[in-house]
Amino acid sequence: MVSYCTAWMALKRKAKLKEGETILITSAAGAVGLAAVDLAANVFNAKVIAACGSPEKGAIVKQKGAHTVIDYRTESVKGRVKEITDGHGADVIFDAVGGDVFKDCLRCVAFEGRILVIGFASGDIPRIPANVLLVKSCSVIGLYWGSYSMRDPLAFKESVNGVLQLVKEKKISPHISRAFPLSQVNEAFQFVMSRKSVGKVVLDIASDASLNA
């Protein structure tokens, strides 16, 4: 729920993503990234360029609706985005990685584009060169969805209700990479840390025999 609500608020409220616009989504196989792919492609009808770290993850991202996948282990994000968009760049960029990937995002954002700062999975918080923002007339927009529960409860509620309605209408379909019983919480954590997961990893309390004994 957190991933989809974060992505929904980022795309709708912050970036105001329009039908037909091109959006680049980094860490597209992660929980929030895959939610953004699902929403951008299947709700906002945008052209989705998804960046992730392996062909296997790329295949799942394409199933979610990505039009093009970039493997940033072997390809240049900037170069591929420029190539795919005929030099225009991405109208919106959804970045949850930071570091060098964010620097590439700045280099391939379109004129008057919007870059959404969602997180720093790389562990590197980038410094933003203001001259690039000036030259491209682009915007960098941060979002911490959880803070809205206190600072703007109506917007928080709207995001939750919006996502629940989309699930009800079957317009989105959250991807569960793997489910673990609660007794295997350490194994679940290691699965995520090993970067094997795609989308969400779930702890299933109901199926845990040790709790039902």
N, C-alpha and C positions, 0 to 999 in steps of 0.2 A: 504493500500500500504506500509506504514512504517513497519508494522509487517512482511509482507512477504519479503520485501527487506532486513530487518534486518536478518531474518532467512536464507534467500538465501545466503547472503554474509558470514554469520557465518559458515554455513555448507560447502559451496563450497570454499570460499577463505581462511578462517581461519582454519577450522578443516580438510578440504580436505576429507570429509566423503566418504568412499568407499562402493560399493555395497556389501551387506552381513555383514557389520560391525554392532555391537550392539550399539545403542545410547539410553541414558537415557535423557528424557526431563522433567524437573520440571515445575511446574505451567502450565501443559500441556493443561489446559482448558482456559488459558488466551489468549489474542489476539496473542502475539508473540509465545507463546508456542504451540498453536493449528496450527499456520502457520508452525512451525518447524515440527510438527507431519505430516502434510499434505505433506510437501516437502520431509522429510526424508523417508517416507513410499512409496510415489507415484512417486517421481522423482529420488531419490538416491537409492531406493530399499534396504534400510537398515532395520534391525530388531529393531523396536521401542518399548522401554519400557517407558510408560508415567506415571508420578506421578501427581495426582491431589487430590482434597479434598472432593469428595463425589461420591457415586455410580452413581448418575444421570449425573454428569460431565464425569465420566469415560465411560459411555455408548456412549456419543457423541464423545469422544476422540477415542474410538474403531472404530466408524463409519468412522472416518477420516483416519484410517489405522494402529493405534497402535496395536501391537501384544499382549502386556500384559499391564495391568493397575495396578498401585500401589496406594492405598488410604493412603496417609501419615498421616491421622488422626488416623488410626488404625493399620498400618503396618510399619515395619522398612524398610526404603528405602535401607539401606546397606544390610540387611539380605535378602530381596527379590531379589535384583539385583544379589547378590552372588548365590542365589538359582537358579534363572532363567538362569544364565550364567555358571552354574556348577563350580563356584569359579573363573572364568576368570575375571569377572568385565566388566564394560561398556567401549568400545573402545573410545567413545565420550560421553561427558556429556554436555548438553545445560541447563545452570542454570540461571534462572531469579529471584530467590528467595533470595539467600544469607543466612546469619544466620546459624542456626543449620542444615538446609537442605544442604547448601554448605559443611559443615563439613562431612555430610553423603556421599556427592558426592566424596570427597577426599578419603574416606575410601573404596569406591567401584569402583573407576576408575581402569581400567586394566593397566598392565605394558605398558609403552610408550603410555598411553592414553592421550586424549586431553580434557580439561575442558574449556568450553566457558562461560565466565562471561558476561551475557547480562543485568542484572539488579539486584535490591535489593528490591523486593516486600515486604519482611519481615520488611524492615526498618533497618535491622542489617547488616552492612558491615563487613564481616568476616576478621579476620587476617589469613594469609596463612602460615602454618608451613613449612618452606623451607625443613626441613628434610624429609617430606613425598614426596615432589617433587623429592628429591635426591634418596630415596629408590625405588620409583616406576618409576623413569626416565620418569615422566609424565610432561605435560605442562599445564599451566593455561593461557588462551588467552582471552584478553578483546576485546570487540567490541562496539563502539558507531557509529552506521551507519550514523547518521546525520552529523558527522564531515567530512565525505568523500566528501560531496558536495563542501567543500572548500579545503581540503587537497589532495584529489585525485579524481577530477571530472570524470575521465575516468572510474575508478572503481565504482563510484557512478552511473554513467550512465549505465554501464554494468549490475549492479544489477537490476535497474529499467527495462531495456529492457529484461533482462532474465526472470523476473517475468511476464511481459506483454506477452511475447511469450508463457510461460507455461499456462497462462489463455486462450490465443487464441487457443492453442492446447488442451484445456480442461483437462490438466493433474493435475491441482489443482482447488479447489473450496472453496473460502473463506466462512466462516460461519458467518452469522449475527445473533446474539442472539436476538436482538430486535431493532426496529426503533422507534424513537421519533420525533415528530415535533419540530422545533427549539424553539417554545414557551414553550416547556416542558424540556428545557435544565437542569433545576435543578432536575427534576424527573429522567432524564437520568443519571445525576451524582450520585444521590442517589442509583440508580439501580446498578451502577458499584461498589460503595462503600459498598453496602450490600453483595457483592460477589455472586450475583445471575447470573451474566453474564457469558456466554461462548463464546469465540471468540470476535467479534467486536460488539459494540453498536453504532448505526448510528443515526445522526441527519439529518432528511429529510426536507430540506428547501422547496422543491417544493410542498410538501403536506400540508404545514402550511397555514391554511385558514386565519389566522390573517395577514399574509404577502401578501396574494393575494386579500384581500378585497379592 
